[in-house]
Amino acid sequence: KGIALQLCDPPGGSYRSAAYAAIVKMRTVPALVDGDFVLSESDAIIEYLEDRFPEPSLRPADLQRRAWMRFLGRFHDLHLEPPVRALFNELPPATRNDDAVQARGAQIADKLALLEGFLDPHGPFVVGARPSLADCAYPATLAIIERIAPALRFAAPFGPRLARWREAVAAEPGFAAVLEPYQRDVDAWIASRTR
């Protein structure tokens, strides 16, 4: 959308800090501060920005495509991301449960296969030729999957539609500007947890 945005680390050095909690009561990241207005939760933030800056639209004009976009956003939040997040506690070798890792890895592979079938066959984006709000949900989670799977030794297959989608996202300046540093941060975080 070309919106001017200043990215900041949480005050106090962490989203768990008292300084951050004074601003964001939920202590979650990301959060948006727009003047006196503070909002957390990714979906709420991107919908607010879409409403505040409606052009170019990140919602398909067609009502069925728009509904499918919403479904795919919920699919991410309710079905793909939770087993990924559940693996975070399995990274330190001292607390790793290999059976839990394999079970979660199988869940993730199943969800990736479903997602592969859900993506627009003509793409390259989730619901067609242009990015939508649903495309905002997946880059971070897929970057984590791509990096956590080898660290925990489970298979996370990315099919041809997902591969095409990932290439399209990487070529979008708005995604690339955020995704490249995020991937480095994820690599450093996994390395710090697997030592």
Order of alpha helices (4+ residues) and beta strands (2+ residues): alpha-beta-beta-alpha-alpha-alpha-alpha-alpha-alpha-alpha
